C-alpha cells in the first residue's frame, strides 16, 4: 500500500512550508544523515516538533491520533500491561491499552507504525489475532511508560503482575472475592475504589487471569456484571474444575449501593430536561414562545454535540439557549423586573444570577447580543455562534431535512460557516429520524392541543422522546388549521379547548377527505362525564382519556392507531455519517416498526430485521445474530436502506432495549478508542 509522502502531508497540515520540506530533503541527502527518515531529520534540525510529527504520521497511515492530554490520563489495567515486556515498552514505545478476549484484538499505542519487527514481536508474544494501532507522540509515550512501568533492577515492569503473583501465595483457607470487569477503564476505577475503601477483593480485567487466583480448596466468590455473562461463558467450566468452592455471583452493576452509578451525561440530560419542564410547565398562553424556546434548545444542544464541544461548554450552551428567550414567557416575565432594560437578554441574566451558575452565561448572552446588533462578526466563540445560529434558524422556520442556507437567505452570510455546515448535518439527521418514525411515508407529526401547561409539557417531552415531531396548538381552531395544512400522523386534543372544543374539532376533521383518516385522541378533565366519552367515541375518536393521564398510555394508544394506517412500500435511504445505525434502530424500536435495514458500501454488507419494535435478526458478512448486530453498530461509514417489510428467520431473541444499550456501549467504546 502506497502512502502520501510525509513532507507533502506536513505541508497540507500547515506544519511545514514547502521551503522547509526542501531543506529537510537536502539534509537527508547529506552524509551525516544517511539512513535517517524524513521525520527524524525534521525533528533533528528543529523545523518539526514531536506533536506535529505524530499528527502527520497518523494521517499518512490513516490511523487515529491520541492527543498528549489523553495519553496523560490513560489508566491501563495491569493484566493488559503485563502482555508486553517492559523492555519493548521502554525501548520501542509500544504500549498495550486493551485486549478484546473473544477476538484477541490488541489495541496498541505507538509512535512509529513502521517498526514492523517490534510489532510482530508484540503480536507473537500476546498471540493476538490482530493489532489495532493508535498514534501518540514519543514524549507523551515516554511519560506514560515512566508512570505505568517503573524501572526495576532487572528491567521488568513493576506492579504489572505483582498483585496476581502475591495472590497465589495467600492463605488458601482465606475466602477470596474476585471482581471480573473486562472494561479496562471500569476495572481501573474499581481498583482505586478498593484501595480507598481498604477492601481485599481482587479486580481482574482479563478473564484468563482468573485461573491463577483459584485453588482446589479455596472458597471463592466471583462477581461479574450480567452484561458480560456471555463473554465469561467459555471460562466457567475450567474455573469450576480448578476450584470446587467457586461461587458465581452475577450482579447488575458494581457500586457502593449495589445500584449503577449515574453517568455524567445522563445526569446532565436529566437536570436539563427537568429545568426545561419546570420553565415551560406554567406557560399556557404563549404557545409560539413555548415552541421557540423548546426548538432553540433542541437545536443548540444538537449543534453542541455535533461540533464536539466539551461537556461543560455543552451545558453552558444548553442553559443559555433555554433562558435566552425567557422574556417571552408570560409567567417568568411577570415575576421579575430586569434592572437593565437596555439589554436584550436582561431578564435571562436577572433570573440566572440569582442561582450563581457555574458557567459564564453572561458572556455567552452578551456575545449573542453583540452578534444580533451587528457589532461583531462570526468566529470569536463557537458557543456564541451556536446560540446565534440556533436562534436565527428557529425564527427562520428552518425545518428538519431542510437547507439552512436557503432558509436563512441573505442572513446566512452573517453566520459562521462551520456552524452552518454542522446545522445542515443536524437537520439531515433529524429529517431522517422523522422519516423513519413515519414509516417511510406520511408524517411523524403529532398535534397536541391542551389547556393545562403542565400536562402539555409532559406530553411534549414524552411524545418527543418516543420519536414524534410534536406541534403545539393553542386552541381548537389552530389545531384544525394545522391539521389541514400538515396532515399529521395523529392529534391529541382536550375536549374543553377555547375557540373550538375537542368534539367540534373532531367533527370538522371528519368532514374533509384529507383529514378524516387522522386518529384523534381526546382528553377530558377529571369527572368530565360519561356523555363526553360516549359522544367522542361515537364521532370516531381513537379513545377518550380522563385526567390524570399517563404519557406512556398516550404513546401506546397513538402507536396502535398509527400502526393501523395502510403500510407503505416507500423505503428510506441514507448514509451512516448522517444517522448512525444505533440511532436508526432506536427510532424503529421506539416506534414499534417492522422493517429490514440493509447496510452497504462496506467490505461486508449486512442486514438487520426489526419486527414490531424488536430486533429479531442480524447478519454481517459471516457473522449472524448479536455478534453481527454489534459489529454493524460500530460502523461510521456506509449506506443504509430501510424497507418496511418482514423477511428472513430470527436469530436474535433478546429485548431490544438491552441489545441497543450494549450496541451503544460498544459504539462509544469504539469511538473512544479512536479519539
N, C-alpha and C positions, 0 to 999 in steps of 0.2 A: 504494500500500500504506500503510495507516494504522499508526501506531506509538503505543505507550503513552506518555503524556506523561512527560517526563524527571523532573519533580518526583515523580510517582507512583512511578517506578522507584527514585528515591533514597530514598523512604520505605520501600519494600519491602526494599531492601538495607540499611537501617539507617544510611544515610549522612546523612540529614536527618530532622528531625522535621516533622510537619505544620505546626507554627507557623513553622519556618524556611522551609518552602516558601511559605507565605503571605507571609512577609517578602520573599522573592525576587520573587514576583509583584507585590507592591506597588511594589518598587523598579523593576521593569521598566516599570511604568506611569508613572513619574516622567519629566519632560522630559529629565533628564540621561542617561537610559538608552535613549533612543529608538533602535530598530533593533538593540539588543543581545539576544542569545538567553539562555535560562534559564541554561545552563551558564556563560556568560561573566559574567553578573551574580552568580551564586552564588560564582564564583571571586573576583570583584571585591570583594564585601563580606566574604569570608573565611569563609563557612559551609561551603564545599566545597573540598577540595584537588584537585590535579591528578590524583592516582591515583584518587580517588573518582569524578571526572568520567569518566575513561576506563572504569571499571567500569560506570557507568551507561549510557554510550553503547554499549558492547559488548552489553549486554543489550537496550537499546532497538532496535538494528538487527540483533540476533541474529548478531553477529559474534564471532569468537574474540579474546579479550584476551591479549596478550603481556605478562607481568609485567615490571617495570623491570629486575629482575636478569637476566632472559633477554635483554632488549634490550641490556644492557651487554655481554653475552658474544657477541653476534652477530658472525660473520665472513662478510662478503659478498664474493663474487668481483668483481674489478674489471670484468670483462666485463658483469656484471649492473648494477653501479653506473653504468657508462657509458651505460646505456639511458635514463636520466633526467638532465636537465640539472641542474647544480649549483644553478642558480637556483631551480628548482622544489623541489629537496630542501631548500634552506635556507629559502626563503620560505614554502612551503606544507607542509613537513614530510611529504613523500611519498617513502618510501624503498623502492626495489625490492629484494626479497630472493632471488627465484628465478624463473626462466623455464623453463616446460616447452616445449622446442623443437618437439615434434611438434604440440601443440595450441595453441601460442602463448598459454598462460595465464600471466599475470604475477602473482606474489604481491607484495603491496604493503602496507607499514606506513603507517598514517595515524592522526592524532589527531582528524581531522574527516571522517567519512564523508559529510557533506552538501556538501563542497566539490566540487560536480559539475563546475564549469568546469575546475579543475585536474586532476581525474580524467580528464576527456575529453582534455585536452592530453597526459597521460601515455599514454593508450591510443592516441591518434593517432601520437604520436612513436615508440612502441615497436611499432606495428602488432600489438598484442596482440588476440587474438580475445575475451578476457575478462579482467577484473581480479578477483583473489581478495584481498579486503581483510582486514586484521588491525588491531585497535585497539591502540594503545600511548599512554602518557601523553606530553604535549608535552615535558615536561622530559627524559624518557628519550630521546625522538627528537632533541631538540636536542643532547644529549651524544653520541648516535650519529653525527649529522651532523658534529659537530666532530671526532670521532675518525676517521671514514672519508673525509670530504670536506674536506680542509684548504682554507682560502680562499687564492686566488692573486690576483695583481694584476688579472687580467681577470675574476675572479669565477668561473672554471670549476673543475671538480674536478681536483685534483692527484693523479696516480698512477692514476686510473681507466683511462686509455688510454695512459699514457706508455710502459709496457713494450712494448705492441704497436707503438707508433709507433717506438720505438727499434729494435725487432727488424727493421723494414723496412729500416733503414739498415745492418744488419750486412753484413759481407763475404759476398757470395754464394758464395764458394769455401769458406767455413767450414761444415762439416757441422752440421746442426741436429737436435736431438731435441725432439719435441713430445709432451707427455703430454695426452691429451684425457680429461678427467674431468668428465662432466656434473653429478655430485653436487657442489653448491657447497661443502658442508662439507668433503668429501674433497679438493676442489681447493685450498681454503684451507690445509688441513693439508699437502698436497704442496708448496705454495709455501713454507711455513715450513720444511719439511724441506730443500728445495732451497737456501734461504738459509743454513741452518745448515751444510749439507754443502759449500757453495760450488759447487754444481752450475750448469750452464749450460742445462739443459733449460727449455723454455717450457711452463708449465702453463696449459691453456686449458679453461675450463668450458663455453663456448658454441661448438659446432661451427662456427657461421657465422663465427667469428673466425679460424678456421684459415687461410682463403684469404689473409688479409693477411700471413701469415708465409711463404707459399710463393713460389717463383720458378722460372722455366723452367729455370735452370741449377743450381739449388741441390740438394744432396744432403740429403734429409730422412728421418729415421726417425720414424714416427708411432706412438706406443704408445697402446693403448686396452684397456680391460677387455672380455673376451669377452661379458660380460653386457650390454654396451652396443652390441654389433655391429649389431643391427637399427636402433638409434637413429641410427647413423652411416651406414648404407647409402645414404640419399638424397644424401649429400655426396661419396661416394667418387669418382664419375665426374668431377665438377667438379674435385676436388683433383688427380686424375691428369692431366687436361687442362692444369691450371695448372703442374704440377711433374712433369717426366718422371723425375726422380730420387727420387720418393716411394717409400718402402719401408714397408709396413704391418706392424706388429708387435703382434698381439693377445697379451695376457697374461691370466693368471687373476687377478692382483692386483698392485697396486703396493706394494712393501715393500722393506726393506733386504736381505732374503734371497731375494726372489722368491716368498715364500710370504705368504699372507694373515695380517695381524695378527689376533690373537685378541681379539674384543671383550670388554670387561669383563664383560658379563652372562654370556657363555659360560664365561669363566674362573671366575667365581664359582660358576656351576652345577656345573662340573666338580669344583671342590675341595669343595663342599658334599656332592655325591654321593659323592666319594671318602671324605670323613670319615664319612658315614653307613655306607658299605660296610665300612670298617675297624672301626667301632664295633660293628656287628652281626655281622661275619663270624665272631666267636668265640662267638656265643651259639647253642647248640643245644638248651638245656633250657627256658628261659623264653620259650616261643613267644608267649604272650599279651603279655608285656612287649615283645618284638620288635615285635609288631603295633602296640602302643600308641605306641612311640617313632616308628615309621615314619608312622603315621597322624597323630599330633600334628604332626610336622614338615611333612608334606604340607599339612595344613590351615592351619598357621601361615604357611607360605610363600604359599599361595594367598590368604589374607586380607591379608598384607602387600602383595601385588601388587594385589589388588582395591582396597585403600584407598590405593594410590599412595604408599606410603612411599618415602623416599629410598633409594637403593641401599645406603648404609651402615647405615641402620636396618633394611632387609630382611635384611641379613647378620646383624646382631645378633639379630634375632628368630629367624632360622633356626638359628643356633648355640645360642641359649638353648633353643629347642624341642627340639633334638636331644639336649641334655645334661640337661634338667630332670628326666628320669626315669631317669637313668643308674644310680641306686642299685638299680633293679630288674633290671639285667643282671648275671648271676652272675659273668661274667668280670671286669668292672670293679669290682664291689663287693668281690670277693675280693682284688683287687690293692692297694687303697689303703684306709687308715683316715682318715676325715674327723676333723678336730680339733674340730669344733663340732657335737656330736651333737644339740644342741637345735634346729638349723636344718633345715628340711625339705629344702633343696637343698644341704646341706653337701658331699656327695660331688661334685656337679657343680662347685661352686666350687673344691674342692680340685684336681680334675683340670684345670680351665681355668686356674687361677692359675699353674700350672707353665709355661705357654706364653705368659704375658703377652699376652692377647688385645687387639687394638686397639680393641675395643668394651667398653663398661662393662656386661658381662654381670651382674656382681654386683648392680647396681642394678635390672636387669630381674627377676632371680630373686627379689631381696628384695621387689620390688613385687608379684610374683605370690604370694609367701608371705604378705604382708600382706592381699592380697585373699582368699586362701583362709581366713585366720584371721578374716576379717570386720572387720579393723582399718581398712580404707579402703573408700570407695565407688567407683563407676566414674567414669572420665573424666579422671583426672590425667595419664596417659601412655598414648597409644594403643597403644604397643608392648606394654606390660604387659597391656592389655585384650585384645589379640590372643592373647597367650600364654595368659592365663587362660581365654578363651573356647574356644580350640582344645583345650586340655587338658580342659576340662569337657565339650565336645562329644564327644570320643573316649570318655570314661568314661560318658557317657550313651548311647553307641551310636547317635549320630546317623548316619543313612545318607544316601548321595548321593541327591539329589532329594527328601529329606525336609524336614520343618518343624522347624528347630532350637528354636523357642519351645515347640512341643508336646513335643519330646523332653526338653528341659531342665525342663519343668514349672514348679513354683513357683520353681526356682532361676533361671529366665530373668530375673526381676526384678532379680537381682543383677548382671546383665551390662549393658555399655554398649549402648544401643540402636543406635548407628551400626555397631558391630561385628556385632551380631546381624543387621542388615539385609545387611551385606556377606557374612556367613556364609550366609544364605539364598540370596544370588546365587551364591556359590561352589558350594553344594550343587546348585542347579538346573543350573549349567553341567556339573558332574561327572556328574550324573544323565543329562543329555542325551548326554554323551560315551559313557557306558556303554550307553545305548540304541542309539546309532549303531554302536558296536563290536559289539553283539549282533545287528545286522542288523534291528532293529525288533521282534524277538520273542525269547523265550528269555532267556538270561543271558550276560553278558560275563565272569562269574566263572570263574577257574581255581584249583582247589585244588592246592596244592603240598605234598607230604609228603616230606621229605628229611632224612636223618640228619646230613649234614655241613653245618655252619653256613655255610662259605664258598660251597659250591655253592648252598645255599638262598638266600643273599643275592644271588648273581649272577643266579639265576633270577628272584627277586623284582624286581630292578632292570630286567632286560631285558624281562620279560613286562609289567611296569607301563609301560615306555616304549612297548611295542607296542600299548597300549590295553586290555590285560586288567585286570580287577579281581582282584588276587592275594589269595588267602586261604590262610594257612599252617596246616597241621595238624601237631601234634607227633608223631602216631603213626598207624598204620593204622586203629585204632578210631575216633579222632576224625575222620579223613578220611571214613570210611564214614558217620558220623553227619552230618557237614556235607553230604555228597553227598545224603543222604536229605532233609535239610531245605531245601537251597538249589537242588538240581538244576543244577549248574554247567554251563558250556559244555564243560569238559574237566577231566581230573585228570592231574597228573604225580606219580608215586609211586616211591619207591625199593623194590626187591624185599626189602630187609632192614630193614623197619620194626619197631619194638617194638610189642607187644600184638597186632598183626595185620600179617602181612607183605604185600608187594605182590600176590602171587598170591592169597592169601586175600581181600584187598580186592577184587580183580577178580572173583573167584567170587561174592562177596556182591552186588556191583553187578549182575551178570548175572542174579541170581535175582529181582530186583524190577522190575516193569514201568516204574516212573518213573525208574529209574537205568540200565537195561540199554543204553540208547542212548548213554550218556555216553562219549565217546572217552577212553581211558586210555593214557597214555604211561608205560612203565616204565623205570626206570633201574637198571642193575646195576653193582656195583663192578667195578673192573678185574680181569680174569681170572675173572669170575663163572661162566663156563662156558656151553657151547652148550646144555646141558639147560635152564637157566633161560630162555634166549632162546626156545628151541623151545616150552617149556611156556607162556610168556607169550603167544606168538603163537597157539598152539592155543586158548587160553582167550579170545581175542578182543582182545588188546591192540593198540592202533594201531601200536605199534612198541616194541622193546626196545633202548635205547641203552646202550652200555658206556662207563663213565668212562675218560678225561676227556671230558666232553660240552661242546659249544659252545652257549651260549644261543640263538644265531641259528638253529641247526638245530632246537632245540626249538620256537622260534616258528614256523618254516616248517612243521614237521610238525603243530603244533596248528592253524594256519590251514587247512592242507589238510584235516584231519579235520573241523573245524567247517564248512568250506565244503560238505561233503557232506551236511550236515543239510538237510532239506526247506526250500526257500525260503519266506519269509513275505511276505505281501502287506501286513502291518501297516506303516503309514507313521509317520513321526515329524514332529511339528510343533513349532516353537519360534520365538523371536524372536532377532534378531541381537545385541540387547543382553545376552542370556543366554549365547549361544555364537556367537562370530564365525565368519564364513564360512571364514576360513583354518583355524581350529581344527577346524571341522566337516569340511573337506576332508582335513586331516591325519589325522583319525580314520578316515575312509573309506579313504584310500590305505594307511595303515598296516595296516588290517585286510583289504586286498585285496578290498574290496567292489565290487559293481556296483550303481549307484544313480543316480537323477536327482534333483538338488536344484533345486527351484523357489524363486525369490526373489520375493516380492510385497510389497505395502504400500508401494511406492515409485513414483516417476513412471514409470519404465520397468522393467517386470518383466523378469526374466531366468531363465536355467536353465543348469545345468552337468551334464554327463554324466560319470560315473566308471565305468570298466569294468575289473574285476579289478585295482583299485588304481591305475589310470592315468587321468588327466584327459584325455578324448578330445574334448570338445566344450564350447562355451560360447556363450551368446547373451545380450546385454543391450541391449534396445531395438534399434537398427540395427547395433550392434556385434556382431561374431562373432569366434570364435577367441580367441587370447591377449588381445587388446585388451579383449574382453568379460569375460574372466576377471579381469583386473586391475582393471577398473572396478567389478566387483562386489565384489572383495576389500576395497576401502577403505570399503564401506558400514558404518555403525554402527547404522542404523535399518532396520526392515522385518521381515518374517517369512520363515521358510524351511519348506519341506515336502520331506521325503525319501521317495522311493518306491524300493523295491529292485527295479528292473527296468531294462531296456535299451531305449532308443528314440533315433531320430534318427541323422543322418550325422555322421561325425567331421570336425572342422575344427581340431583341435589334435594335434600329433604329437611334442611334447617330453616329456621324462621328468618325472614328477610331482614328484620331489624338487626339480628346478631350477625348475619352474613355481611351486611353493609358496614357495621361497626368494625368488623375485622378487616374488611376491604379498605375502609378509610384509614385504619391504623397502619396497614401495610403501605398504602399510598403515601401517607405522611412520613412514614419511616424511610421510604424510598426517596422522597423529596429531600428530607433532612440529610440523607447520606450524600446527596448530590450538591448540597449547598456549600 
